[in-house]
Every structure is written in C-alpha cells, then in structure tokens.
Amino acid sequence: MDTTSHSTLFLCGKSSFETEIAKSLKINDALKLPNGGEVSTLLQSEINNFRFGEGTFNVELFLNSLSTNRFGRFLIWSPRLPSTHDIVSHNFCELPVGAVCVADVQFKGRGRSKNAWESPGGCLMFSFTLQMEDGKIVPLVQYVVSLAVTEAIKDVCDRNGFPCLDVRIKWPNDLYLNGLKVGGILCTSTYKSKKFNVSSGIGLNVGNEKPTTCLNAVLKELSTTSIEFRREYIMGAFFNKFEMLYDIFINQGFQTLEELYYRTWLHSGQRVIIQEKNEDKVVENVVTIQGLTSSGYLLAIGDDYQMCELHPDGNSFDFFKGLVRRKLV
C-alpha cells in the first residue's frame, strides 16, 4: 500500500444530473486510487469548508464556461494527485463518459513510453474519458485532442482580446510554442464489452515557465498589460471545441478535419533523414512528409518518388530521430 499518496477528490457537476452521480459515488465510496493509496471523496458544496492557496483551480469558473452536452460536465478536482490519468483510467467503469479529472499539482504524471512527470502549480493537467466502437480510428483520437487544445487557446485569445499565440502540434502528441514544448497529449485505451474505453490526458504549461516556457510568459512579452490565461477558461474552451470536433470525427471521419490539422501542425513539407540498416551498413535516406496515412502514421515521399509510411521505432525519445520507413505498395 502506498501510504504517502493520500488524496482528496472533490466531485462536481454542471447540472443536478451530474450532482446526483457525485452523491452516489461518495455514498458508495466508489472511487479508488491505484496501488492502494488513500482517498477522501467530498462534494462540490464542501469546497468552501477548506482553505486553499493562491492559484487553486476555480470549479465554478470552469463549469460556467462550459457549453457541452457530454464532455467535462462531471468534474473531479483535487489540489494534489499522483496522476489524473490514473484516476480516470482506474475508475473508468464507475464514471460517466466524458468525466474529467483535474489537479493543481501532480507528482506521478504519466508520459510517453512510461515516463513519469512531476507537474508544478500553474500547469493545466487534466484527463477525461470517452468510449469508441471502431478500433481502426482509436489511434486518431489523439490528433483530435491535440487540435482541440490549439483551437481552445485561439478561442480564449479571441474572446479576451489577447494577442494570438501560435501553438503548434508536433506529431504525434506534443504542443509547441515559439519552438519550445509547452504541452503534451497521452491517450490510452482498453477493450471491454465490445467498446474501447479511452482515457485522454493533457498537460499544458499555462503559468509555469520551467522547464521550457509557458503561455503566460509568451503572452506577457506580446502585451503591454498584465493579462493572463486562466486554466479554467482554457479547459472549458477545450471541451467546447473537442465536443464539436469529436462529433465531426466520428460522423464524417478524420479526413474532414485534416485541412485544419495540417494548418496547425509543424510538418508539412518537412524533410526528414531516415536511418535504415542495409546488410551491415546504416544508410541514410531523405524523405519529405506529405501528411498522415489512414492509420495515423506519417505519409512521406522519398527522393525516388516512392511513397512510404513512417513509424516510430519505440527506442528514441524524439520520434523524428527514431522513425522507421515502410514502403507503401
């Protein structure tokens, strides 16, 4: 048992329907932490009984900014958690689809290739649930999530009269601003009862400048006034955008979103050096990225005009230094 990871979860809802779900989960003591960590479950009405530090996530601001029918309406908030992703994935079957967990501080966050991340205050860290039936398109949902983050930031800028921040997507799941990483996406799934239970996690540097930079630091450079992004408004805008984009994705396919995605990512026309073993030699070949294949990998063309699909080899932290070429027939 991990006795050091006691966490408090506040269960909150956009409407009376979600509030009743919160009450039921609390009464039945239904939510658990992985590895036997201790957890206390409280309701939204009990938040005011506690004193929290400056920069605490404002539940009411978030819920009031939300205009969705499904996503984000049931909220789990915690001042400090091992991992928001573990909360939603470990308790997936207890939660309504579209439920979200957000924490002010996260000390066992999950990254790519099982990397662990400690996230400080000022970082927006949340994970949410969705269910999908078509396994062929599950790998593409991370691109819809990434796109929704960039569109949400644009929306918050437009609504508040902020200078536009050009946050870009680095394939497959990183977010970059002015050449520096400011966020990342992690999507995991399990298959149960003929459905894919997907847990999607987002980390975004909003007010924490280390280790790279953050949205507010760049905003400060572009503005003469002391304006700042709030995590609550970004998360609300994310779900408003995601629900719209996700419906298009499910009903019309990802190709309907490809033009917008390609305007937002970093790679159109990018030249990439691929190292390939040829007998006992390592041969370098240059390919040019064209877009995405139907399975979600990179579509590229070689100097020999041969179309190919680029896959990460799983051994390199930087995907673009560990790509494997597979020729398309």
Contacts in CASP RR format, 6 or more apart in sequence:
PFRMAT RR
TARGET T0000
AUTHOR 0000-0000-0000
METHOD contacts of the structure
MODEL  1
MDTTSHSTLFLCGKSSFETEIAKSLKINDALKLPNGGEVSTLLQSEINNF
RFGEGTFNVELFLNSLSTNRFGRFLIWSPRLPSTHDIVSHNFCELPVGAV
CVADVQFKGRGRSKNAWESPGGCLMFSFTLQMEDGKIVPLVQYVVSLAVT
EAIKDVCDRNGFPCLDVRIKWPNDLYLNGLKVGGILCTSTYKSKKFNVSS
GIGLNVGNEKPTTCLNAVLKELSTTSIEFRREYIMGAFFNKFEMLYDIFI
NQGFQTLEELYYRTWLHSGQRVIIQEKNEDKVVENVVTIQGLTSSGYLLA
IGDDYQMCELHPDGNSFDFFKGLVRRKLV
1 35 0 8 1.000
1 36 0 8 1.000
1 37 0 8 1.000
2 33 0 8 1.000
2 35 0 8 1.000
2 36 0 8 1.000
2 37 0 8 1.000
3 37 0 8 1.000
3 38 0 8 1.000
5 33 0 8 1.000
5 35 0 8 1.000
5 37 0 8 1.000
5 38 0 8 1.000
5 82 0 8 1.000
5 108 0 8 1.000
6 37 0 8 1.000
6 38 0 8 1.000
6 39 0 8 1.000
6 40 0 8 1.000
7 33 0 8 1.000
7 37 0 8 1.000
7 38 0 8 1.000
7 39 0 8 1.000
7 40 0 8 1.000
7 78 0 8 1.000
7 80 0 8 1.000
7 81 0 8 1.000
7 82 0 8 1.000
8 39 0 8 1.000
8 40 0 8 1.000
8 42 0 8 1.000
8 78 0 8 1.000
8 79 0 8 1.000
8 80 0 8 1.000
9 31 0 8 1.000
9 39 0 8 1.000
9 40 0 8 1.000
9 41 0 8 1.000
9 42 0 8 1.000
9 76 0 8 1.000
9 77 0 8 1.000
9 78 0 8 1.000
9 87 0 8 1.000
9 101 0 8 1.000
10 42 0 8 1.000
10 43 0 8 1.000
10 44 0 8 1.000
10 46 0 8 1.000
10 47 0 8 1.000
10 59 0 8 1.000
10 76 0 8 1.000
10 77 0 8 1.000
10 78 0 8 1.000
11 21 0 8 1.000
11 22 0 8 1.000
11 25 0 8 1.000
11 26 0 8 1.000
11 41 0 8 1.000
11 42 0 8 1.000
11 43 0 8 1.000
11 44 0 8 1.000
11 74 0 8 1.000
11 75 0 8 1.000
11 76 0 8 1.000
12 18 0 8 1.000
12 19 0 8 1.000
12 22 0 8 1.000
12 43 0 8 1.000
12 44 0 8 1.000
12 59 0 8 1.000
12 63 0 8 1.000
12 74 0 8 1.000
12 75 0 8 1.000
12 76 0 8 1.000
12 77 0 8 1.000
13 19 0 8 1.000
13 21 0 8 1.000
13 22 0 8 1.000
13 44 0 8 1.000
13 63 0 8 1.000
13 73 0 8 1.000
13 74 0 8 1.000
13 75 0 8 1.000
14 63 0 8 1.000
14 66 0 8 1.000
14 72 0 8 1.000
14 73 0 8 1.000
14 74 0 8 1.000
14 75 0 8 1.000
15 73 0 8 1.000
18 73 0 8 1.000
18 74 0 8 1.000
18 75 0 8 1.000
18 96 0 8 1.000
19 43 0 8 1.000
19 44 0 8 1.000
21 74 0 8 1.000
21 96 0 8 1.000
22 43 0 8 1.000
22 44 0 8 1.000
22 74 0 8 1.000
23 43 0 8 1.000
24 30 0 8 1.000
25 31 0 8 1.000
25 41 0 8 1.000
25 94 0 8 1.000
26 41 0 8 1.000
26 42 0 8 1.000
26 43 0 8 1.000
29 41 0 8 1.000
30 91 0 8 1.000
30 94 0 8 1.000
31 39 0 8 1.000
31 41 0 8 1.000
31 76 0 8 1.000
31 87 0 8 1.000
31 91 0 8 1.000
31 94 0 8 1.000
32 39 0 8 1.000
32 90 0 8 1.000
32 91 0 8 1.000
33 39 0 8 1.000
33 82 0 8 1.000
33 86 0 8 1.000
33 87 0 8 1.000
33 90 0 8 1.000
34 82 0 8 1.000
34 86 0 8 1.000
34 90 0 8 1.000
44 59 0 8 1.000
47 59 0 8 1.000
52 79 0 8 1.000
55 104 0 8 1.000
55 121 0 8 1.000
55 122 0 8 1.000
56 79 0 8 1.000
56 104 0 8 1.000
57 77 0 8 1.000
57 102 0 8 1.000
57 104 0 8 1.000
57 231 0 8 1.000
57 232 0 8 1.000
58 230 0 8 1.000
58 232 0 8 1.000
59 75 0 8 1.000
59 77 0 8 1.000
61 230 0 8 1.000
61 232 0 8 1.000
61 233 0 8 1.000
62 75 0 8 1.000
62 102 0 8 1.000
62 232 0 8 1.000
62 233 0 8 1.000
62 235 0 8 1.000
62 236 0 8 1.000
63 75 0 8 1.000
65 232 0 8 1.000
65 233 0 8 1.000
65 236 0 8 1.000
65 237 0 8 1.000
65 240 0 8 1.000
66 72 0 8 1.000
66 73 0 8 1.000
66 236 0 8 1.000
66 239 0 8 1.000
66 240 0 8 1.000
67 240 0 8 1.000
68 239 0 8 1.000
68 240 0 8 1.000
68 243 0 8 1.000
69 243 0 8 1.000
70 97 0 8 1.000
70 98 0 8 1.000
70 243 0 8 1.000
71 98 0 8 1.000
71 100 0 8 1.000
71 128 0 8 1.000
71 130 0 8 1.000
71 239 0 8 1.000
71 242 0 8 1.000
71 243 0 8 1.000
71 246 0 8 1.000
72 98 0 8 1.000
72 99 0 8 1.000
72 100 0 8 1.000
72 128 0 8 1.000
72 236 0 8 1.000
72 239 0 8 1.000
73 96 0 8 1.000
73 98 0 8 1.000
74 95 0 8 1.000
74 96 0 8 1.000
74 98 0 8 1.000
74 99 0 8 1.000
74 100 0 8 1.000
75 99 0 8 1.000
75 100 0 8 1.000
75 101 0 8 1.000
75 102 0 8 1.000
76 87 0 8 1.000
76 88 0 8 1.000
76 99 0 8 1.000
76 100 0 8 1.000
76 101 0 8 1.000
76 102 0 8 1.000
77 101 0 8 1.000
77 102 0 8 1.000
77 103 0 8 1.000
78 84 0 8 1.000
78 87 0 8 1.000
78 101 0 8 1.000
78 102 0 8 1.000
78 103 0 8 1.000
78 104 0 8 1.000
79 103 0 8 1.000
79 104 0 8 1.000
79 105 0 8 1.000
80 103 0 8 1.000
80 104 0 8 1.000
80 105 0 8 1.000
80 106 0 8 1.000
80 107 0 8 1.000
81 87 0 8 1.000
81 101 0 8 1.000
81 103 0 8 1.000
81 105 0 8 1.000
81 106 0 8 1.000
81 107 0 8 1.000
82 106 0 8 1.000
82 107 0 8 1.000
82 108 0 8 1.000
82 109 0 8 1.000
83 106 0 8 1.000
83 108 0 8 1.000
83 109 0 8 1.000
83 110 0 8 1.000
83 127 0 8 1.000
84 101 0 8 1.000
84 102 0 8 1.000
84 103 0 8 1.000
84 106 0 8 1.000
84 109 0 8 1.000
84 125 0 8 1.000
84 126 0 8 1.000
84 127 0 8 1.000
84 201 0 8 1.000
85 109 0 8 1.000
85 110 0 8 1.000
85 127 0 8 1.000
85 186 0 8 1.000
85 188 0 8 1.000
85 199 0 8 1.000
85 201 0 8 1.000
86 108 0 8 1.000
86 109 0 8 1.000
86 110 0 8 1.000
87 101 0 8 1.000
87 127 0 8 1.000
88 95 0 8 1.000
88 99 0 8 1.000
88 100 0 8 1.000
88 101 0 8 1.000
88 127 0 8 1.000
88 128 0 8 1.000
88 129 0 8 1.000
88 199 0 8 1.000
89 127 0 8 1.000
89 188 0 8 1.000
89 190 0 8 1.000
89 199 0 8 1.000
92 129 0 8 1.000
92 190 0 8 1.000
92 197 0 8 1.000
92 199 0 8 1.000
93 192 0 8 1.000
93 197 0 8 1.000
95 129 0 8 1.000
96 129 0 8 1.000
97 129 0 8 1.000
97 130 0 8 1.000
97 131 0 8 1.000
98 128 0 8 1.000
98 129 0 8 1.000
98 130 0 8 1.000
99 128 0 8 1.000
99 129 0 8 1.000
100 126 0 8 1.000
100 127 0 8 1.000
100 128 0 8 1.000
100 129 0 8 1.000
100 235 0 8 1.000
100 239 0 8 1.000
101 126 0 8 1.000
101 127 0 8 1.000
101 128 0 8 1.000
102 124 0 8 1.000
102 125 0 8 1.000
102 126 0 8 1.000
102 231 0 8 1.000
102 235 0 8 1.000
103 125 0 8 1.000
103 126 0 8 1.000
104 121 0 8 1.000
104 122 0 8 1.000
105 119 0 8 1.000
105 120 0 8 1.000
105 121 0 8 1.000
106 117 0 8 1.000
106 118 0 8 1.000
106 119 0 8 1.000
106 123 0 8 1.000
106 125 0 8 1.000
107 118 0 8 1.000
107 119 0 8 1.000
108 116 0 8 1.000
108 118 0 8 1.000
109 116 0 8 1.000
109 117 0 8 1.000
109 118 0 8 1.000
109 119 0 8 1.000
109 125 0 8 1.000
110 116 0 8 1.000
110 117 0 8 1.000
110 186 0 8 1.000
111 117 0 8 1.000
111 186 0 8 1.000
112 173 0 8 1.000
112 186 0 8 1.000
112 317 0 8 1.000
113 314 0 8 1.000
113 317 0 8 1.000
119 125 0 8 1.000
119 203 0 8 1.000
119 208 0 8 1.000
120 208 0 8 1.000
120 210 0 8 1.000
121 207 0 8 1.000
121 208 0 8 1.000
122 205 0 8 1.000
122 206 0 8 1.000
122 207 0 8 1.000
122 208 0 8 1.000
122 214 0 8 1.000
122 231 0 8 1.000
123 203 0 8 1.000
123 204 0 8 1.000
123 205 0 8 1.000
123 206 0 8 1.000
123 207 0 8 1.000
123 208 0 8 1.000
124 202 0 8 1.000
124 203 0 8 1.000
124 204 0 8 1.000
124 206 0 8 1.000
124 231 0 8 1.000
124 234 0 8 1.000
124 235 0 8 1.000
125 202 0 8 1.000
125 203 0 8 1.000
125 204 0 8 1.000
126 201 0 8 1.000
126 202 0 8 1.000
126 203 0 8 1.000
126 235 0 8 1.000
127 199 0 8 1.000
127 200 0 8 1.000
127 201 0 8 1.000
127 202 0 8 1.000
128 199 0 8 1.000
128 200 0 8 1.000
128 201 0 8 1.000
128 239 0 8 1.000
129 197 0 8 1.000
129 198 0 8 1.000
129 199 0 8 1.000
129 200 0 8 1.000
130 141 0 8 1.000
130 198 0 8 1.000
130 200 0 8 1.000
130 246 0 8 1.000
131 195 0 8 1.000
131 196 0 8 1.000
131 197 0 8 1.000
131 198 0 8 1.000
132 138 0 8 1.000
132 141 0 8 1.000
132 189 0 8 1.000
132 195 0 8 1.000
132 196 0 8 1.000
132 198 0 8 1.000
132 250 0 8 1.000
133 194 0 8 1.000
133 195 0 8 1.000
133 196 0 8 1.000
135 196 0 8 1.000
136 295 0 8 1.000
137 249 0 8 1.000
137 253 0 8 1.000
137 254 0 8 1.000
138 189 0 8 1.000
138 196 0 8 1.000
138 198 0 8 1.000
139 295 0 8 1.000
139 296 0 8 1.000
140 249 0 8 1.000
140 254 0 8 1.000
140 296 0 8 1.000
141 187 0 8 1.000
141 198 0 8 1.000
141 200 0 8 1.000
141 246 0 8 1.000
141 249 0 8 1.000
142 172 0 8 1.000
142 173 0 8 1.000
142 185 0 8 1.000
142 187 0 8 1.000
142 200 0 8 1.000
143 169 0 8 1.000
143 172 0 8 1.000
143 254 0 8 1.000
143 257 0 8 1.000
143 261 0 8 1.000
143 292 0 8 1.000
143 296 0 8 1.000
144 242 0 8 1.000
144 245 0 8 1.000
144 246 0 8 1.000
144 249 0 8 1.000
144 254 0 8 1.000
144 257 0 8 1.000
145 185 0 8 1.000
145 187 0 8 1.000
145 200 0 8 1.000
145 201 0 8 1.000
145 202 0 8 1.000
145 242 0 8 1.000
146 169 0 8 1.000
146 173 0 8 1.000
146 175 0 8 1.000
146 184 0 8 1.000
146 185 0 8 1.000
147 169 0 8 1.000
147 245 0 8 1.000
147 257 0 8 1.000
147 260 0 8 1.000
147 261 0 8 1.000
147 264 0 8 1.000
148 238 0 8 1.000
148 241 0 8 1.000
148 242 0 8 1.000
148 245 0 8 1.000
148 246 0 8 1.000
149 167 0 8 1.000
149 175 0 8 1.000
149 185 0 8 1.000
149 202 0 8 1.000
149 204 0 8 1.000
149 238 0 8 1.000
150 167 0 8 1.000
150 168 0 8 1.000
150 169 0 8 1.000
150 175 0 8 1.000
150 264 0 8 1.000
151 241 0 8 1.000
151 245 0 8 1.000
151 260 0 8 1.000
152 234 0 8 1.000
152 236 0 8 1.000
152 237 0 8 1.000
152 238 0 8 1.000
152 240 0 8 1.000
152 241 0 8 1.000
152 242 0 8 1.000
153 165 0 8 1.000
153 167 0 8 1.000
153 215 0 8 1.000
153 229 0 8 1.000
153 234 0 8 1.000
153 237 0 8 1.000
154 164 0 8 1.000
155 237 0 8 1.000
155 240 0 8 1.000
155 241 0 8 1.000
156 162 0 8 1.000
156 229 0 8 1.000
156 233 0 8 1.000
156 234 0 8 1.000
156 237 0 8 1.000
157 163 0 8 1.000
157 164 0 8 1.000
157 165 0 8 1.000
158 164 0 8 1.000
159 237 0 8 1.000
160 227 0 8 1.000
160 233 0 8 1.000
162 219 0 8 1.000
162 223 0 8 1.000
162 227 0 8 1.000
162 229 0 8 1.000
163 219 0 8 1.000
163 222 0 8 1.000
163 223 0 8 1.000
165 177 0 8 1.000
165 215 0 8 1.000
165 218 0 8 1.000
165 219 0 8 1.000
165 222 0 8 1.000
166 177 0 8 1.000
166 178 0 8 1.000
167 175 0 8 1.000
167 176 0 8 1.000
167 177 0 8 1.000
167 182 0 8 1.000
167 215 0 8 1.000
168 175 0 8 1.000
168 176 0 8 1.000
168 177 0 8 1.000
168 264 0 8 1.000
168 265 0 8 1.000
168 266 0 8 1.000
169 175 0 8 1.000
169 176 0 8 1.000
169 261 0 8 1.000
169 264 0 8 1.000
169 265 0 8 1.000
169 266 0 8 1.000
170 176 0 8 1.000
170 181 0 8 1.000
170 265 0 8 1.000
170 266 0 8 1.000
170 267 0 8 1.000
171 265 0 8 1.000
171 266 0 8 1.000
171 267 0 8 1.000
171 298 0 8 1.000
171 319 0 8 1.000
172 312 0 8 1.000
172 319 0 8 1.000
173 184 0 8 1.000
173 185 0 8 1.000
173 186 0 8 1.000
173 187 0 8 1.000
174 181 0 8 1.000
174 183 0 8 1.000
174 184 0 8 1.000
174 185 0 8 1.000
175 181 0 8 1.000
175 182 0 8 1.000
175 183 0 8 1.000
175 184 0 8 1.000
175 185 0 8 1.000
175 204 0 8 1.000
176 182 0 8 1.000
176 266 0 8 1.000
177 213 0 8 1.000
177 215 0 8 1.000
177 218 0 8 1.000
178 213 0 8 1.000
178 218 0 8 1.000
180 212 0 8 1.000
180 213 0 8 1.000
181 212 0 8 1.000
182 204 0 8 1.000
182 205 0 8 1.000
182 212 0 8 1.000
182 213 0 8 1.000
182 214 0 8 1.000
182 215 0 8 1.000
183 202 0 8 1.000
183 203 0 8 1.000
183 204 0 8 1.000
183 205 0 8 1.000
184 202 0 8 1.000
184 203 0 8 1.000
184 204 0 8 1.000
185 200 0 8 1.000
185 201 0 8 1.000
185 202 0 8 1.000
185 203 0 8 1.000
186 200 0 8 1.000
186 201 0 8 1.000
186 202 0 8 1.000
187 198 0 8 1.000
187 199 0 8 1.000
187 200 0 8 1.000
187 201 0 8 1.000
188 198 0 8 1.000
188 199 0 8 1.000
189 196 0 8 1.000
189 197 0 8 1.000
189 198 0 8 1.000
189 199 0 8 1.000
190 196 0 8 1.000
190 197 0 8 1.000
191 197 0 8 1.000
202 238 0 8 1.000
204 215 0 8 1.000
204 234 0 8 1.000
205 212 0 8 1.000
205 213 0 8 1.000
205 214 0 8 1.000
205 215 0 8 1.000
206 214 0 8 1.000
206 215 0 8 1.000
206 216 0 8 1.000
206 229 0 8 1.000
206 230 0 8 1.000
206 231 0 8 1.000
206 234 0 8 1.000
207 214 0 8 1.000
207 215 0 8 1.000
207 216 0 8 1.000
207 217 0 8 1.000
207 228 0 8 1.000
207 229 0 8 1.000
208 214 0 8 1.000
209 217 0 8 1.000
215 229 0 8 1.000
216 228 0 8 1.000
216 229 0 8 1.000
219 227 0 8 1.000
219 228 0 8 1.000
219 229 0 8 1.000
220 226 0 8 1.000
245 257 0 8 1.000
248 256 0 8 1.000
248 257 0 8 1.000
249 256 0 8 1.000
249 257 0 8 1.000
254 261 0 8 1.000
254 292 0 8 1.000
258 291 0 8 1.000
258 292 0 8 1.000
261 292 0 8 1.000
262 268 0 8 1.000
262 291 0 8 1.000
267 289 0 8 1.000
267 291 0 8 1.000
267 298 0 8 1.000
268 289 0 8 1.000
268 290 0 8 1.000
268 291 0 8 1.000
269 288 0 8 1.000
269 289 0 8 1.000
269 290 0 8 1.000
270 288 0 8 1.000
270 289 0 8 1.000
271 286 0 8 1.000
271 287 0 8 1.000
271 288 0 8 1.000
271 289 0 8 1.000
272 286 0 8 1.000
272 287 0 8 1.000
272 288 0 8 1.000
272 289 0 8 1.000
272 300 0 8 1.000
272 310 0 8 1.000
272 320 0 8 1.000
272 323 0 8 1.000
273 284 0 8 1.000
273 285 0 8 1.000
273 286 0 8 1.000
274 284 0 8 1.000
274 285 0 8 1.000
274 286 0 8 1.000
274 287 0 8 1.000
274 310 0 8 1.000
274 323 0 8 1.000
274 324 0 8 1.000
274 325 0 8 1.000
275 282 0 8 1.000
275 283 0 8 1.000
275 284 0 8 1.000
275 322 0 8 1.000
276 282 0 8 1.000
276 283 0 8 1.000
276 284 0 8 1.000
276 285 0 8 1.000
276 324 0 8 1.000
276 325 0 8 1.000
277 283 0 8 1.000
285 302 0 8 1.000
285 303 0 8 1.000
285 325 0 8 1.000
286 302 0 8 1.000
286 303 0 8 1.000
287 300 0 8 1.000
287 301 0 8 1.000
287 302 0 8 1.000
287 303 0 8 1.000
287 308 0 8 1.000
287 310 0 8 1.000
287 325 0 8 1.000
288 300 0 8 1.000
288 301 0 8 1.000
288 302 0 8 1.000
289 298 0 8 1.000
289 299 0 8 1.000
289 300 0 8 1.000
289 310 0 8 1.000
290 299 0 8 1.000
290 300 0 8 1.000
290 301 0 8 1.000
290 307 0 8 1.000
291 298 0 8 1.000
291 299 0 8 1.000
291 300 0 8 1.000
292 298 0 8 1.000
292 299 0 8 1.000
293 299 0 8 1.000
293 309 0 8 1.000
293 328 0 8 1.000
295 309 0 8 1.000
297 309 0 8 1.000
297 310 0 8 1.000
297 311 0 8 1.000
298 309 0 8 1.000
298 310 0 8 1.000
298 323 0 8 1.000
299 307 0 8 1.000
299 308 0 8 1.000
299 309 0 8 1.000
299 310 0 8 1.000
299 328 0 8 1.000
300 307 0 8 1.000
300 308 0 8 1.000
300 309 0 8 1.000
300 310 0 8 1.000
300 325 0 8 1.000
301 307 0 8 1.000
301 308 0 8 1.000
302 308 0 8 1.000
306 327 0 8 1.000
307 327 0 8 1.000
307 328 0 8 1.000
308 325 0 8 1.000
308 326 0 8 1.000
308 327 0 8 1.000
308 328 0 8 1.000
309 325 0 8 1.000
309 326 0 8 1.000
309 327 0 8 1.000
309 328 0 8 1.000
310 323 0 8 1.000
310 324 0 8 1.000
310 325 0 8 1.000
310 326 0 8 1.000
311 323 0 8 1.000
311 324 0 8 1.000
311 326 0 8 1.000
312 319 0 8 1.000
312 322 0 8 1.000
312 323 0 8 1.000
312 324 0 8 1.000
313 322 0 8 1.000
313 323 0 8 1.000
313 324 0 8 1.000
314 322 0 8 1.000
315 322 0 8 1.000
316 322 0 8 1.000
END
